[in-house]
Amino acid sequence: MAPVNKRRMIGIGLLGSGVVGEAIQDILLHDLNGRAGADVDLVIKKIYTRSPKDKKWFRKRPDLFTNKAEHVLDDPGVDIVIEALGFQSPSQLPLFRDYLLRAFRNGKSVVTSDKAVLARYGKEIWAAAQKSGQQLRFEACVGGGI
């Protein structure tokens, strides 16, 4: 009898539920049903947004939503934090940087679409990623394919 491949579960924490964040939710919760490959499940554990009740997936999955970013960043079930908050003002950049640094301190890898925070604080963010042994992934149009 052939060995059964055990599926690996990766917990996803999402910062942001706007256009990009909602598209990520659509893909993971509906299109893929969490199955990202032959042996990997991507499971959304927590979603931070300022107005959870206004979001598309809130009715079906209210347990996933929070209006406190620390609920995502400190959740032990989250392995990867996806930051898709959407830059609107330079005054937001220090807060977004703090979110990424906190994720690394908590042993989480980060994927971000936030070019502005990387341009301003990239050296500090890279150093935090290296110190934590976690991954920092980004692309100028990481949300564009969604």
JOGI-V568638 format. One record per residue. N is the residue number from 1. RES is the residue in one small letter. SS is DSSP state (h for helix, s for strand, l for the rest). Layout:
# JOGI-V568638
n:N res:RES ss:SS
n:N res:RES ss:SS
This chain:
# JOGI-V568638
n:1 res:m ss:l
n:2 res:a ss:l
n:3 res:p ss:l
n:4 res:v ss:l
n:5 res:n ss:l
n:6 res:k ss:l
n:7 res:r ss:l
n:8 res:r ss:s
n:9 res:m ss:s
n:10 res:i ss:s
n:11 res:g ss:s
n:12 res:i ss:s
n:13 res:g ss:s
n:14 res:l ss:s
n:15 res:l ss:s
n:16 res:g ss:l
n:17 res:s ss:l
n:18 res:g ss:l
n:19 res:v ss:h
n:20 res:v ss:h
n:21 res:g ss:h
n:22 res:e ss:h
n:23 res:a ss:h
n:24 res:i ss:h
n:25 res:q ss:h
n:26 res:d ss:h
n:27 res:i ss:h
n:28 res:l ss:h
n:29 res:l ss:h
n:30 res:h ss:h
n:31 res:d ss:h
n:32 res:l ss:l
n:33 res:n ss:l
n:34 res:g ss:l
n:35 res:r ss:s
n:36 res:a ss:l
n:37 res:g ss:l
n:38 res:a ss:l
n:39 res:d ss:l
n:40 res:v ss:s
n:41 res:d ss:s
n:42 res:l ss:s
n:43 res:v ss:s
n:44 res:i ss:s
n:45 res:k ss:s
n:46 res:k ss:s
n:47 res:i ss:s
n:48 res:y ss:s
n:49 res:t ss:l
n:50 res:r ss:l
n:51 res:s ss:l
n:52 res:p ss:h
n:53 res:k ss:h
n:54 res:d ss:h
n:55 res:k ss:l
n:56 res:k ss:l
n:57 res:w ss:l
n:58 res:f ss:l
n:59 res:r ss:l
n:60 res:k ss:l
n:61 res:r ss:l
n:62 res:p ss:h
n:63 res:d ss:h
n:64 res:l ss:h
n:65 res:f ss:s
n:66 res:t ss:s
n:67 res:n ss:l
n:68 res:k ss:l
n:69 res:a ss:h
n:70 res:e ss:h
n:71 res:h ss:h
n:72 res:v ss:h
n:73 res:l ss:h
n:74 res:d ss:l
n:75 res:d ss:l
n:76 res:p ss:l
n:77 res:g ss:l
n:78 res:v ss:l
n:79 res:d ss:l
n:80 res:i ss:s
n:81 res:v ss:s
n:82 res:i ss:s
n:83 res:e ss:s
n:84 res:a ss:l
n:85 res:l ss:l
n:86 res:g ss:l
n:87 res:f ss:l
n:88 res:q ss:l
n:89 res:s ss:l
n:90 res:p ss:h
n:91 res:s ss:h
n:92 res:q ss:h
n:93 res:l ss:h
n:94 res:p ss:h
n:95 res:l ss:h
n:96 res:f ss:h
n:97 res:r ss:h
n:98 res:d ss:h
n:99 res:y ss:h
n:100 res:l ss:h
n:101 res:l ss:h
n:102 res:r ss:h
n:103 res:a ss:h
n:104 res:f ss:h
n:105 res:r ss:h
n:106 res:n ss:l
n:107 res:g ss:l
n:108 res:k ss:l
n:109 res:s ss:s
n:110 res:v ss:s
n:111 res:v ss:s
n:112 res:t ss:s
n:113 res:s ss:l
n:114 res:d ss:l
n:115 res:k ss:h
n:116 res:a ss:h
n:117 res:v ss:h
n:118 res:l ss:h
n:119 res:a ss:h
n:120 res:r ss:h
n:121 res:y ss:h
n:122 res:g ss:h
n:123 res:k ss:h
n:124 res:e ss:h
n:125 res:i ss:h
n:126 res:w ss:h
n:127 res:a ss:h
n:128 res:a ss:h
n:129 res:a ss:h
n:130 res:q ss:h
n:131 res:k ss:h
n:132 res:s ss:h
n:133 res:g ss:l
n:134 res:q ss:l
n:135 res:q ss:l
n:136 res:l ss:s
n:137 res:r ss:s
n:138 res:f ss:s
n:139 res:e ss:l
n:140 res:a ss:l
n:141 res:c ss:l
n:142 res:v ss:l
n:143 res:g ss:l
n:144 res:g ss:l
n:145 res:g ss:l
n:146 res:i ss:l
